[in-house]
Amino acid sequence: MSEQIRDRTDGGYGSERSRGVNPVVGVAVLIAITVCLAGVLAVGAASWSLEATGPDAAFDLSVDGETGEVAIGHVAGDSIDVRNLSLVIAVEGTELADQPPTPTVGAPGFQGTPTGPFNEQADPEWRSGERASVFVADTNDPRPSAGDSVTVRLVVDDQRIAVLETTAT
């Protein structure tokens, strides 16, 4: 019995001296957790962008070096209003002298009639599953030839939505 009394008075577990430390340690741990969570939330909030992004869609590109056809397939994703779309076509890293407006018919530097929603007579909504194409004229420089690397940049409302690259066949 005298041993139990001694344990309570010599600073052991459950003594008067250790009872005041536990709440202080608990408060310190809670403050540390709160500060860490606030830091994580601040970093997460800072990484969010409030700017509107362009449509989210996937495309494929094919180029016929013989006919000059640049064809783009809308593979999946959001519909695109081609009235808000601009194309920038480059051959071997050099942009064409004349770029195709969309939608259009008879644009300088292009021959024939564009297909799909690139044609101004078509529905301007470019939906998944549809293909659109333009035909680069011999007068446009540089005109794609078989084996040339061709890049097409798609931009909607000043937001780049895709950069496509292929080799002309």
Contacts in CASP RR format, 6 or more apart in sequence:
PFRMAT RR
TARGET T0000
AUTHOR 0000-0000-0000
METHOD contacts of the structure
MODEL  1
MSEQIRDRTDGGYGSERSRGVNPVVGVAVLIAITVCLAGVLAVGAASWSL
EATGPDAAFDLSVDGETGEVAIGHVAGDSIDVRNLSLVIAVEGTELADQP
PTPTVGAPGFQGTPTGPFNEQADPEWRSGERASVFVADTNDPRPSAGDSV
TVRLVVDDQRIAVLETTAT
7 13 0 8 1.000
7 15 0 8 1.000
8 14 0 8 1.000
8 15 0 8 1.000
8 16 0 8 1.000
9 15 0 8 1.000
11 17 0 8 1.000
11 18 0 8 1.000
12 18 0 8 1.000
52 159 0 8 1.000
53 159 0 8 1.000
54 156 0 8 1.000
54 157 0 8 1.000
54 159 0 8 1.000
54 161 0 8 1.000
55 77 0 8 1.000
55 78 0 8 1.000
55 79 0 8 1.000
55 80 0 8 1.000
55 156 0 8 1.000
55 161 0 8 1.000
56 77 0 8 1.000
56 78 0 8 1.000
56 161 0 8 1.000
57 74 0 8 1.000
57 75 0 8 1.000
57 76 0 8 1.000
57 77 0 8 1.000
57 78 0 8 1.000
57 79 0 8 1.000
57 80 0 8 1.000
57 128 0 8 1.000
57 161 0 8 1.000
57 162 0 8 1.000
58 74 0 8 1.000
58 75 0 8 1.000
58 76 0 8 1.000
58 77 0 8 1.000
58 162 0 8 1.000
59 72 0 8 1.000
59 73 0 8 1.000
59 74 0 8 1.000
59 75 0 8 1.000
59 154 0 8 1.000
59 162 0 8 1.000
59 164 0 8 1.000
60 72 0 8 1.000
60 73 0 8 1.000
60 75 0 8 1.000
60 164 0 8 1.000
61 70 0 8 1.000
61 71 0 8 1.000
61 72 0 8 1.000
61 73 0 8 1.000
61 150 0 8 1.000
61 152 0 8 1.000
61 164 0 8 1.000
61 165 0 8 1.000
61 166 0 8 1.000
62 69 0 8 1.000
62 71 0 8 1.000
62 166 0 8 1.000
62 169 0 8 1.000
63 69 0 8 1.000
63 70 0 8 1.000
63 71 0 8 1.000
63 144 0 8 1.000
63 148 0 8 1.000
63 150 0 8 1.000
63 166 0 8 1.000
63 167 0 8 1.000
63 168 0 8 1.000
63 169 0 8 1.000
64 71 0 8 1.000
64 168 0 8 1.000
64 169 0 8 1.000
65 144 0 8 1.000
65 145 0 8 1.000
65 146 0 8 1.000
65 147 0 8 1.000
65 148 0 8 1.000
65 168 0 8 1.000
65 169 0 8 1.000
66 146 0 8 1.000
67 135 0 8 1.000
68 135 0 8 1.000
68 136 0 8 1.000
68 143 0 8 1.000
68 144 0 8 1.000
68 168 0 8 1.000
69 133 0 8 1.000
69 134 0 8 1.000
69 135 0 8 1.000
69 136 0 8 1.000
70 89 0 8 1.000
70 133 0 8 1.000
70 134 0 8 1.000
70 135 0 8 1.000
70 136 0 8 1.000
70 144 0 8 1.000
70 150 0 8 1.000
70 152 0 8 1.000
71 115 0 8 1.000
71 131 0 8 1.000
71 132 0 8 1.000
71 133 0 8 1.000
72 131 0 8 1.000
72 132 0 8 1.000
72 133 0 8 1.000
72 152 0 8 1.000
72 154 0 8 1.000
72 164 0 8 1.000
73 129 0 8 1.000
73 130 0 8 1.000
73 131 0 8 1.000
73 132 0 8 1.000
74 80 0 8 1.000
74 126 0 8 1.000
74 127 0 8 1.000
74 128 0 8 1.000
74 129 0 8 1.000
74 130 0 8 1.000
74 131 0 8 1.000
74 132 0 8 1.000
75 128 0 8 1.000
75 129 0 8 1.000
76 128 0 8 1.000
77 128 0 8 1.000
79 125 0 8 1.000
79 126 0 8 1.000
79 127 0 8 1.000
79 128 0 8 1.000
80 117 0 8 1.000
80 125 0 8 1.000
80 126 0 8 1.000
80 154 0 8 1.000
80 156 0 8 1.000
80 161 0 8 1.000
81 124 0 8 1.000
81 125 0 8 1.000
81 126 0 8 1.000
81 156 0 8 1.000
82 102 0 8 1.000
82 103 0 8 1.000
82 117 0 8 1.000
82 118 0 8 1.000
82 124 0 8 1.000
82 125 0 8 1.000
82 126 0 8 1.000
82 132 0 8 1.000
83 102 0 8 1.000
83 103 0 8 1.000
83 124 0 8 1.000
84 156 0 8 1.000
84 157 0 8 1.000
85 102 0 8 1.000
85 126 0 8 1.000
85 154 0 8 1.000
85 155 0 8 1.000
85 156 0 8 1.000
86 99 0 8 1.000
86 101 0 8 1.000
86 102 0 8 1.000
86 154 0 8 1.000
86 155 0 8 1.000
86 156 0 8 1.000
87 99 0 8 1.000
87 100 0 8 1.000
87 102 0 8 1.000
87 134 0 8 1.000
87 152 0 8 1.000
87 153 0 8 1.000
87 154 0 8 1.000
87 155 0 8 1.000
88 95 0 8 1.000
88 99 0 8 1.000
88 152 0 8 1.000
88 153 0 8 1.000
88 155 0 8 1.000
89 95 0 8 1.000
89 96 0 8 1.000
89 99 0 8 1.000
89 100 0 8 1.000
89 136 0 8 1.000
89 150 0 8 1.000
89 151 0 8 1.000
89 152 0 8 1.000
90 96 0 8 1.000
90 150 0 8 1.000
90 151 0 8 1.000
90 152 0 8 1.000
90 153 0 8 1.000
91 142 0 8 1.000
91 143 0 8 1.000
91 144 0 8 1.000
91 148 0 8 1.000
91 149 0 8 1.000
91 150 0 8 1.000
91 168 0 8 1.000
92 142 0 8 1.000
92 148 0 8 1.000
92 149 0 8 1.000
93 149 0 8 1.000
93 151 0 8 1.000
94 142 0 8 1.000
96 109 0 8 1.000
96 136 0 8 1.000
96 140 0 8 1.000
96 141 0 8 1.000
96 142 0 8 1.000
97 109 0 8 1.000
97 140 0 8 1.000
97 141 0 8 1.000
98 107 0 8 1.000
98 108 0 8 1.000
98 109 0 8 1.000
98 110 0 8 1.000
98 140 0 8 1.000
100 107 0 8 1.000
100 110 0 8 1.000
100 114 0 8 1.000
100 118 0 8 1.000
100 134 0 8 1.000
101 107 0 8 1.000
102 114 0 8 1.000
102 117 0 8 1.000
102 118 0 8 1.000
103 114 0 8 1.000
103 117 0 8 1.000
103 118 0 8 1.000
103 119 0 8 1.000
103 120 0 8 1.000
103 122 0 8 1.000
103 124 0 8 1.000
104 110 0 8 1.000
104 114 0 8 1.000
104 118 0 8 1.000
104 119 0 8 1.000
104 120 0 8 1.000
104 134 0 8 1.000
105 113 0 8 1.000
105 114 0 8 1.000
105 119 0 8 1.000
105 120 0 8 1.000
105 121 0 8 1.000
106 112 0 8 1.000
106 113 0 8 1.000
107 134 0 8 1.000
109 136 0 8 1.000
109 137 0 8 1.000
109 139 0 8 1.000
109 140 0 8 1.000
110 134 0 8 1.000
110 135 0 8 1.000
110 136 0 8 1.000
110 137 0 8 1.000
110 140 0 8 1.000
111 135 0 8 1.000
111 136 0 8 1.000
111 137 0 8 1.000
111 138 0 8 1.000
112 135 0 8 1.000
113 119 0 8 1.000
114 132 0 8 1.000
114 133 0 8 1.000
114 134 0 8 1.000
114 135 0 8 1.000
115 131 0 8 1.000
115 132 0 8 1.000
115 133 0 8 1.000
116 122 0 8 1.000
116 126 0 8 1.000
116 130 0 8 1.000
116 131 0 8 1.000
116 132 0 8 1.000
116 133 0 8 1.000
117 123 0 8 1.000
117 124 0 8 1.000
117 125 0 8 1.000
117 126 0 8 1.000
117 130 0 8 1.000
117 132 0 8 1.000
118 132 0 8 1.000
118 133 0 8 1.000
118 134 0 8 1.000
119 132 0 8 1.000
126 132 0 8 1.000
136 143 0 8 1.000
136 144 0 8 1.000
137 143 0 8 1.000
142 148 0 8 1.000
144 150 0 8 1.000
144 168 0 8 1.000
145 168 0 8 1.000
146 168 0 8 1.000
146 169 0 8 1.000
147 167 0 8 1.000
147 168 0 8 1.000
147 169 0 8 1.000
148 167 0 8 1.000
148 168 0 8 1.000
149 165 0 8 1.000
149 166 0 8 1.000
149 167 0 8 1.000
149 168 0 8 1.000
150 165 0 8 1.000
150 166 0 8 1.000
150 167 0 8 1.000
150 168 0 8 1.000
151 163 0 8 1.000
151 164 0 8 1.000
151 165 0 8 1.000
152 163 0 8 1.000
152 164 0 8 1.000
152 165 0 8 1.000
153 160 0 8 1.000
153 162 0 8 1.000
153 163 0 8 1.000
153 164 0 8 1.000
154 160 0 8 1.000
154 161 0 8 1.000
154 162 0 8 1.000
154 163 0 8 1.000
154 164 0 8 1.000
155 161 0 8 1.000
END
